[in-house]
Amino acid sequence: MGTITMSDAAKSLGLGRTTLFKILKEIQILDEDNVPYQQFIVNQYFEVKIKEVCAQFSYYNKLQPVTIVTRKGLEFLYKTLISKGYDVNYPFYV
């Protein structure tokens, strides 16, 4: 397992995608644009990819950051959410 989307990370933790983003913003792991703060990228918990999306009412496409979770990041999320009192599933199969 290399990297997974935030949606898949949320599902594996037993949360919804929107709920996970909200929690991670509250505990200051993600900024207001749902991009992780630099220290969490440096620690290899997340990767940020750039996705080109079609901009509405424009001739130009826009670039949008997409947050990807690493295996190390999924473990980090699990431990962090448990320590903060959230009821989450263990995201790995034995």
Backbone as CSV, one residue per row, in Angstrom:
resi,resn,N_x,N_y,N_z,CA_x,CA_y,CA_z,C_x,C_y,C_z
1,MET,0.847,-1.186,0.000,0.000,0.000,0.000,0.884,1.237,0.000
2,GLY,0.788,2.052,-1.054,1.597,3.251,-1.152,0.887,4.450,-0.583
3,THR,0.019,5.047,-1.393,-0.735,6.214,-0.956,-2.210,5.999,-1.267
4,ILE,-3.055,6.721,-0.538,-4.501,6.649,-0.765,-5.092,8.052,-0.707
5,THR,-6.277,8.186,-1.243,-6.958,9.482,-1.204,-7.474,9.758,0.207
6,MET,-7.812,10.998,0.455,-8.402,11.360,1.743,-9.747,10.664,1.927
7,SER,-10.496,10.487,0.861,-11.786,9.784,0.947,-11.591,8.358,1.418
8,ASP,-10.612,7.661,0.839,-10.346,6.283,1.242,-9.793,6.207,2.665
9,ALA,-8.984,7.174,3.044,-8.471,7.216,4.419,-9.629,7.386,5.403
10,ALA,-10.542,8.283,5.076,-11.704,8.515,5.944,-12.535,7.247,6.077
11,LYS,-12.793,6.569,4.969,-13.576,5.338,4.998,-12.896,4.267,5.847
12,SER,-11.586,4.131,5.697,-10.878,3.100,6.453,-10.864,3.399,7.951
13,LEU,-10.995,4.673,8.313,-11.067,5.064,9.725,-12.507,5.048,10.247
14,GLY,-13.451,4.811,9.368,-14.857,4.772,9.767,-15.485,6.152,9.872
15,LEU,-14.946,7.104,9.130,-15.453,8.473,9.132,-15.877,8.861,7.723
16,GLY,-16.622,9.929,7.623,-16.911,10.512,6.320,-15.792,11.447,5.917
17,ARG,-15.681,11.684,4.625,-14.627,12.549,4.104,-14.734,13.961,4.681
18,THR,-15.931,14.523,4.675,-16.137,15.877,5.174,-15.824,15.962,6.665
19,THR,-16.209,14.940,7.402,-15.930,14.904,8.844,-14.432,14.869,9.102
20,LEU,-13.711,14.040,8.348,-12.258,13.959,8.530,-11.600,15.299,8.225
21,PHE,-11.991,15.939,7.130,-11.425,17.257,6.816,-11.711,18.255,7.934
22,LYS,-12.919,18.253,8.458,-13.289,19.184,9.531,-12.426,18.958,10.775
23,ILE,-12.262,17.698,11.168,-11.453,17.369,12.343,-10.003,17.802,12.135
24,LEU,-9.457,17.491,10.961,-8.049,17.806,10.705,-7.794,19.312,10.644
25,LYS,-8.801,20.068,10.246,-8.672,21.531,10.308,-8.705,22.006,11.757
26,GLU,-9.600,21.429,12.555,-9.721,21.833,13.963,-8.451,21.554,14.747
27,ILE,-7.785,20.432,14.459,-6.562,20.099,15.212,-5.297,20.566,14.483
28,GLN,-5.497,21.445,13.501,-4.435,22.156,12.797,-3.431,21.236,12.101
29,ILE,-3.966,20.261,11.392,-3.144,19.439,10.505,-3.324,19.922,9.067
30,LEU,-4.548,20.358,8.738,-4.837,20.903,7.412,-5.158,22.388,7.525
31,ASP,-4.813,23.131,6.467,-5.182,24.550,6.435,-6.586,24.700,5.850
32,GLU,-7.017,25.932,5.648,-8.387,26.186,5.182,-8.644,25.664,3.765
33,ASP,-7.583,25.386,3.001,-7.722,24.836,1.649,-7.573,23.314,1.622
34,ASN,-7.604,22.689,2.787,-7.456,21.232,2.936,-6.082,20.716,2.513
35,VAL,-5.080,21.558,2.647,-3.698,21.187,2.355,-2.972,21.051,3.690
36,PRO,-2.200,19.975,3.876,-1.498,19.808,5.153,-0.411,20.864,5.337
37,TYR,-0.195,21.233,6.589,0.900,22.142,6.904,2.221,21.440,6.585
38,GLN,3.237,22.239,6.286,4.504,21.732,5.764,5.134,20.654,6.648
39,GLN,5.048,20.780,7.961,5.692,19.800,8.850,5.131,18.397,8.637
40,PHE,3.860,18.285,8.265,3.249,16.982,8.054,3.623,16.396,6.698
41,ILE,3.972,17.255,5.750,4.493,16.792,4.463,5.937,16.331,4.641
42,VAL,6.729,17.119,5.369,8.128,16.781,5.626,8.233,15.449,6.373
43,ASN,7.320,15.203,7.302,7.312,13.947,8.062,6.757,12.773,7.258
44,GLN,6.416,13.027,5.996,5.946,12.012,5.052,4.613,11.385,5.450
45,TYR,3.740,12.176,6.079,2.392,11.707,6.385,1.461,11.953,5.206
46,PHE,1.755,13.002,4.447,0.924,13.387,3.317,1.793,13.746,2.120
47,GLU,1.182,13.672,0.946,1.762,14.217,-0.277,0.713,15.155,-0.862
48,VAL,1.174,16.143,-1.587,0.241,17.054,-2.260,0.529,16.968,-3.752
49,LYS,-0.484,16.572,-4.501,-0.399,16.502,-5.959,-1.184,17.683,-6.521
50,ILE,-0.844,18.077,-7.718,-1.563,19.165,-8.382,-2.439,18.558,-9.472
51,LYS,-3.708,18.936,-9.448,-4.683,18.424,-10.409,-5.205,19.602,-11.227
52,GLU,-5.304,19.390,-12.524,-5.848,20.433,-13.397,-7.353,20.220,-13.520
53,VAL,-8.119,21.250,-13.192,-9.574,21.157,-13.259,-10.113,22.228,-14.195
54,CYS,-11.220,21.917,-14.799,-11.868,22.841,-15.720,-12.551,23.946,-14.915
55,ALA,-12.121,25.164,-15.124,-12.680,26.301,-14.398,-13.977,26.743,-15.071
56,GLN,-15.007,26.886,-14.294,-16.303,27.303,-14.820,-16.236,28.759,-15.279
57,PHE,-16.837,29.050,-16.423,-16.895,30.398,-16.993,-15.513,30.978,-17.306
58,SER,-14.582,30.113,-17.707,-13.243,30.585,-18.027,-12.686,29.771,-19.189
59,TYR,-11.796,30.380,-19.947,-11.130,29.670,-21.031,-9.957,28.851,-20.518
60,TYR,-9.563,29.105,-19.303,-8.373,28.470,-18.747,-8.737,27.466,-17.665
61,ASN,-7.999,26.380,-17.621,-8.151,25.426,-16.530,-7.382,25.962,-15.322
62,LYS,-7.791,25.554,-14.140,-7.055,25.992,-12.950,-6.389,24.791,-12.302
63,LEU,-5.350,25.061,-11.554,-4.615,24.018,-10.849,-5.101,23.986,-9.412
64,GLN,-5.338,22.771,-8.930,-5.887,22.610,-7.590,-5.055,21.578,-6.828
65,PRO,-4.651,21.877,-5.588,-3.902,20.887,-4.813,-4.820,19.759,-4.338
66,VAL,-4.286,18.539,-4.341,-5.022,17.366,-3.868,-4.159,16.693,-2.808
67,THR,-4.718,16.492,-1.623,-3.989,15.872,-0.516,-4.104,14.361,-0.593
68,ILE,-2.955,13.688,-0.532,-2.859,12.234,-0.583,-2.246,11.769,0.737
69,VAL,-2.752,10.654,1.279,-2.273,10.125,2.555,-1.326,8.959,2.293
70,THR,-0.172,8.964,2.961,0.763,7.841,2.865,0.384,6.789,3.905
71,ARG,0.999,5.622,3.815,0.755,4.570,4.818,1.156,5.078,6.214
72,LYS,2.301,5.743,6.275,2.761,6.333,7.533,1.756,7.374,8.024
73,GLY,1.176,8.117,7.096,0.184,9.129,7.440,-1.101,8.529,7.974
74,LEU,-1.509,7.379,7.434,-2.719,6.724,7.917,-2.529,6.250,9.356
75,GLU,-1.354,5.715,9.648,-1.039,5.330,11.027,-1.038,6.559,11.933
76,PHE,-0.446,7.658,11.445,-0.409,8.911,12.191,-1.822,9.421,12.468
77,LEU,-2.690,9.392,11.458,-4.073,9.845,11.636,-4.787,9.004,12.676
78,TYR,-4.639,7.704,12.590,-5.284,6.807,13.551,-4.836,7.149,14.977
79,LYS,-3.540,7.204,15.206,-3.013,7.477,16.549,-3.416,8.866,17.046
80,THR,-3.380,9.853,16.168,-3.739,11.218,16.544,-5.213,11.314,16.911
81,LEU,-6.078,10.731,16.086,-7.521,10.808,16.343,-7.888,10.050,17.622
82,ILE,-7.280,8.899,17.853,-7.520,8.151,19.108,-7.078,8.992,20.303
83,SER,-5.897,9.625,20.196,-5.392,10.420,21.322,-6.264,11.640,21.605
84,LYS,-6.979,12.122,20.593,-7.871,13.273,20.757,-9.281,12.854,21.170
85,GLY,-9.494,11.549,21.356,-10.777,11.074,21.858,-11.802,10.694,20.806
86,TYR,-11.401,10.646,19.538,-12.333,10.264,18.480,-12.420,8.746,18.396
87,ASP,-13.604,8.251,18.107,-13.837,6.816,17.961,-13.646,6.452,16.494
88,VAL,-12.490,5.881,16.174,-12.188,5.518,14.793,-11.817,4.041,14.693
89,ASN,-11.973,3.494,13.513,-11.594,2.103,13.258,-10.098,1.985,13.073
90,TYR,-9.558,0.817,13.425,-8.163,0.542,13.113,-8.090,0.327,11.613
91,PRO,-7.273,1.107,10.886,-7.356,1.121,9.428,-6.594,0.021,8.697
92,PHE,-5.976,-0.914,9.415,-5.185,-1.942,8.755,-5.728,-3.315,9.034
93,TYR,-5.653,-4.161,8.054,-6.080,-5.552,8.225,-4.899,-6.384,8.677
94,VAL,-5.166,-7.334,9.543,-4.102,-8.206,10.078,-3.892,-9.359,9.131
